[in-house]
Amino acid sequence: MSGILVIAEHEGGSFKKTAAELLGKATELAAALGTTVSAAVLGDAPATELGAFGASKVYQVPGDFSSYDTDRVVAGLQAALEAASPDAVLASASFLGKDAMPRLVARLGGGQASECTELRVDGGTLVGRRPLYAGKAFADARITRSPAVFTVRPNSFGQPEAGSGGAEVVEVSAELPEPRITLVEQKTPERDDVDLSEAERIVSGGRSLKSEDNFDSVVRPLAKSLGATAGASRAAVDAGYAPHGDQVGQTGKTVNPQLYIALGISGAIQHLAGMRTSKVIVAVNTDPDAPIFEHATYGLVADLFEVAPKLQAAFESLD
Ligand SMILES: Cc1cc2nc3c(=O)[nH]c(=O)nc-3n(C[C@H](O)[C@H](O)[C@H](O)COP(=O)(O)OP(=O)(O)OC[C@H]3O[C@@H](n4cnc5c(N)ncnc54)[C@H](O)[C@@H]3O)c2cc1C
């Protein structure tokens, strides 16, 4: 192995949690393989800081990447990877990971395993474990081409402790194509919680909430009381109780939190597809035969309108 490279994503210069998470895992894997860890960064961000999480070198591509443009991102990452020539690449299964990485891998002639939830070293190579069939089965993927690219669901590994020391920053020049998309306006949701895809705790509500008002007065305050992000089933979104950005599932977001509380959600296969790998699942449902209970770590056969305020009061009393 000549090294593991982590794609370190940032937003306006602040590294996302996944950058440290992936560098922490890469450091552990690199120690087992006897190799080094580097990172790739697009645009303006304090790249040297990544040394605190194990990157010895950071390949930084200058340029304006402030609004996402597939062609520019792929060209920038291609230049960074060609400069670093790693054997393995770890990236988050984020929007960028889903959109840019397969294009990049095709250009470089490598191989990719997507949405891994575990990574390990076996027989001197990396093996990525990824869910299949909406999480009903898992496959162990070993990639024989180089670079071997693994995209990883956020929160699959813990956050590493920051060490000391900075990384050596190597500036990589890339020929970036003119953007094919003109950004007219950007609307940022007025909320201060973590994005669902990266959230460590989620409280989701289903059709049983019956109205947007109930969703706002039951699901969101409970989520806030434990520092969680609110999510929703498609039935709740289709009924207008929550925006589409809150939808969890096959046609919504894939989440991987430490804690997932499902309030009045039946547990349809399309919902499970988006949250099944959550570490602890708590289900509250009046129907003891609801399918969600087959996947729940803790189940409460109860009315959510009675249980949610009690849970909220209990969490608030812990402050
Ligand atoms: C192609 C396709 C893609 C889809 N993609 C998604 C997706 O991304 N995400 C998704 O979620 N769904 C998706 N669906 C829809 C999915 O099949 C289900 O219809 C949906 O998940 C059901 O949402 P729900 O659990 O809120 O509603 P329901 O299935 O109606 O369940 C409501 C539950 O609430 C319980 N309940 C009622 N009152 C209370 C109460 N007071 N207290 C506690 N429990 C109560 C009931 O017992 C029931 O179990 C998709 C479907 C298709 C065909």
Ligand as a Chemical Component Dictionary entry (heavy atoms), coordinates in Angstrom:
data_LIG
# 
_chem_comp.id                   LIG 
_chem_comp.type                 NON-POLYMER 
_chem_comp.pdbx_formal_charge   0 
_chem_comp.three_letter_code    LIG 
# 
loop_
_chem_comp_atom.comp_id 
_chem_comp_atom.atom_id 
_chem_comp_atom.alt_atom_id 
_chem_comp_atom.type_symbol 
_chem_comp_atom.charge 
_chem_comp_atom.model_Cartn_x 
_chem_comp_atom.model_Cartn_y 
_chem_comp_atom.model_Cartn_z 
_chem_comp_atom.pdbx_ordinal 
LIG C1  C1  C 0 -41.114 3.756 -4.192 1  
LIG C2  C2  C 0 -41.443 4.106 -2.756 2  
LIG C3  C3  C 0 -40.538 4.855 -2.051 3  
LIG C4  C4  C 0 -40.807 5.197 -0.711 4  
LIG N1  N1  N 0 -39.888 5.922 -0.012 5  
LIG C5  C5  C 0 -40.111 6.163 1.310  6  
LIG C6  C6  C 0 -39.159 6.864 2.102  7  
LIG O1  O1  O 0 -38.115 7.333 1.629  8  
LIG N2  N2  N 0 -39.420 7.043 3.415  9  
LIG C7  C7  C 0 -40.582 6.569 4.000  10 
LIG O2  O2  O 0 -40.753 6.781 5.220  11 
LIG N3  N3  N 0 -41.496 5.932 3.264  12 
LIG C8  C8  C 0 -41.315 5.725 1.936  13 
LIG N4  N4  N 0 -42.277 5.116 1.206  14 
LIG C9  C9  C 0 -43.594 4.906 1.840  15 
LIG C10 C10 C 0 -43.669 3.681 2.736  16 
LIG O3  O3  O 0 -44.052 2.559 1.994  17 
LIG C11 C11 C 0 -44.754 3.909 3.826  18 
LIG O4  O4  O 0 -45.986 4.202 3.207  19 
LIG C12 C12 C 0 -44.434 5.048 4.810  20 
LIG O5  O5  O 0 -43.128 4.861 5.316  21 
LIG C13 C13 C 0 -45.444 5.004 5.948  22 
LIG O6  O6  O 0 -45.233 6.079 6.799  23 
LIG P1  P1  P 0 -45.733 6.015 8.308  24 
LIG O7  O7  O 0 -45.053 4.900 8.998  25 
LIG O8  O8  O 0 -45.625 7.377 8.870  26 
LIG O9  O9  O 0 -47.297 5.743 8.146  27 
LIG P2  P2  P 0 -48.147 4.431 8.414  28 
LIG O10 O10 O 0 -47.588 3.273 7.681  29 
LIG O11 O11 O 0 -49.564 4.823 8.157  30 
LIG O12 O12 O 0 -47.943 4.130 9.956  31 
LIG C14 C14 C 0 -48.434 4.927 10.990 32 
LIG C15 C15 C 0 -48.136 4.185 12.271 33 
LIG O13 O13 O 0 -48.480 4.993 13.373 34 
LIG C16 C16 C 0 -49.056 4.179 14.393 35 
LIG N5  N5  N 0 -49.865 5.082 15.224 36 
LIG C17 C17 C 0 -51.070 5.662 14.931 37 
LIG N6  N6  N 0 -51.448 6.496 15.927 38 
LIG C18 C18 C 0 -50.460 6.445 16.856 39 
LIG C19 C19 C 0 -50.264 7.102 18.103 40 
LIG N7  N7  N 0 -51.132 8.004 18.578 41 
LIG N8  N8  N 0 -49.168 6.802 18.816 42 
LIG C20 C20 C 0 -48.246 5.904 18.357 43 
LIG N9  N9  N 0 -48.381 5.261 17.164 44 
LIG C21 C21 C 0 -49.480 5.540 16.434 45 
LIG C22 C22 C 0 -49.831 3.117 13.634 46 
LIG O14 O14 O 0 -49.996 1.962 14.444 47 
LIG C23 C23 C 0 -48.911 2.874 12.428 48 
LIG O15 O15 O 0 -47.989 1.836 12.696 49 
LIG C24 C24 C 0 -42.022 4.766 -0.105 50 
LIG C25 C25 C 0 -42.923 4.001 -0.846 51 
LIG C26 C26 C 0 -42.654 3.684 -2.154 52 
LIG C27 C27 C 0 -43.629 2.847 -2.930 53 
# 
loop_
_chem_comp_bond.comp_id 
_chem_comp_bond.atom_id_1 
_chem_comp_bond.atom_id_2 
_chem_comp_bond.value_order 
_chem_comp_bond.pdbx_ordinal 
LIG C1  C2  SING 1  
LIG C2  C3  SING 2  
LIG C2  C26 DOUB 3  
LIG C3  C4  DOUB 4  
LIG C4  N1  SING 5  
LIG C4  C24 SING 6  
LIG N1  C5  DOUB 7  
LIG C5  C6  SING 8  
LIG C5  C8  SING 9  
LIG C6  O1  DOUB 10 
LIG C6  N2  SING 11 
LIG N2  C7  SING 12 
LIG C7  O2  DOUB 13 
LIG C7  N3  SING 14 
LIG N3  C8  DOUB 15 
LIG C8  N4  SING 16 
LIG N4  C9  SING 17 
LIG N4  C24 SING 18 
LIG C9  C10 SING 19 
LIG C10 O3  SING 20 
LIG C10 C11 SING 21 
LIG C11 O4  SING 22 
LIG C11 C12 SING 23 
LIG C12 O5  SING 24 
LIG C12 C13 SING 25 
LIG C13 O6  SING 26 
LIG O6  P1  SING 27 
LIG P1  O7  DOUB 28 
LIG P1  O8  SING 29 
LIG P1  O9  SING 30 
LIG O9  P2  SING 31 
LIG P2  O10 DOUB 32 
LIG P2  O11 SING 33 
LIG P2  O12 SING 34 
LIG O12 C14 SING 35 
LIG C14 C15 SING 36 
LIG C15 O13 SING 37 
LIG C15 C23 SING 38 
LIG O13 C16 SING 39 
LIG C16 N5  SING 40 
LIG C16 C22 SING 41 
LIG N5  C17 SING 42 
LIG N5  C21 SING 43 
LIG C17 N6  DOUB 44 
LIG N6  C18 SING 45 
LIG C18 C19 SING 46 
LIG C18 C21 DOUB 47 
LIG C19 N7  SING 48 
LIG C19 N8  DOUB 49 
LIG N8  C20 SING 50 
LIG C20 N9  DOUB 51 
LIG N9  C21 SING 52 
LIG C22 O14 SING 53 
LIG C22 C23 SING 54 
LIG C23 O15 SING 55 
LIG C24 C25 DOUB 56 
LIG C25 C26 SING 57 
LIG C26 C27 SING 58 
# 
